[in-house]
């Protein structure tokens, strides 16, 4: 039984090798060349996809940078507004105390 299996495997492998080295006629496809062509096309597509991914990553990075700059500018504007409001509140409190003081002075003079 072992010899029959070994003979069968050898026959199949031998037939495959014979087909690879057999003379080619016009209608016969060159399997090795076809496989090489497919591998090269696959490599070219992989490089194309990689280049496109790199371009998109660069565009995304640039967009992220612009968004970060816009957010930073917004934060700075917000902080400036908060400081201006605080200054306005302090001025209002100062003026209100001055008015209260003036009214008290008027009331005591009467």
Secondary structure in CASP SS format (residue, H / E / C, confidence):
PFRMAT SS
TARGET T0000
AUTHOR 0000-0000-0000
METHOD secondary structure of the structure
MODEL  1
X C 1.00
X H 1.00
X H 1.00
X H 1.00
X H 1.00
X H 1.00
X H 1.00
X H 1.00
X H 1.00
X H 1.00
X H 1.00
X H 1.00
X H 1.00
X H 1.00
X H 1.00
X H 1.00
X H 1.00
X H 1.00
X H 1.00
X H 1.00
X H 1.00
X C 1.00
X C 1.00
X C 1.00
X C 1.00
X C 1.00
X C 1.00
X C 1.00
X C 1.00
X C 1.00
X H 1.00
X H 1.00
X H 1.00
X H 1.00
X H 1.00
X H 1.00
X H 1.00
X H 1.00
X H 1.00
X H 1.00
X H 1.00
X H 1.00
X H 1.00
X H 1.00
X H 1.00
X H 1.00
X H 1.00
X H 1.00
X H 1.00
X H 1.00
X H 1.00
X H 1.00
X H 1.00
X H 1.00
X H 1.00
X H 1.00
X H 1.00
X H 1.00
X H 1.00
X H 1.00
X H 1.00
X H 1.00
X H 1.00
X H 1.00
X H 1.00
X H 1.00
X H 1.00
X H 1.00
X H 1.00
X H 1.00
X H 1.00
X H 1.00
X H 1.00
X H 1.00
X H 1.00
X H 1.00
X H 1.00
X H 1.00
X H 1.00
X H 1.00
X H 1.00
X H 1.00
X H 1.00
X H 1.00
X H 1.00
X H 1.00
X H 1.00
X H 1.00
X H 1.00
X H 1.00
X H 1.00
X H 1.00
X H 1.00
X H 1.00
X H 1.00
X H 1.00
X H 1.00
X H 1.00
X H 1.00
X H 1.00
X H 1.00
X H 1.00
X H 1.00
X H 1.00
X H 1.00
X H 1.00
X H 1.00
X H 1.00
X H 1.00
X C 1.00
END
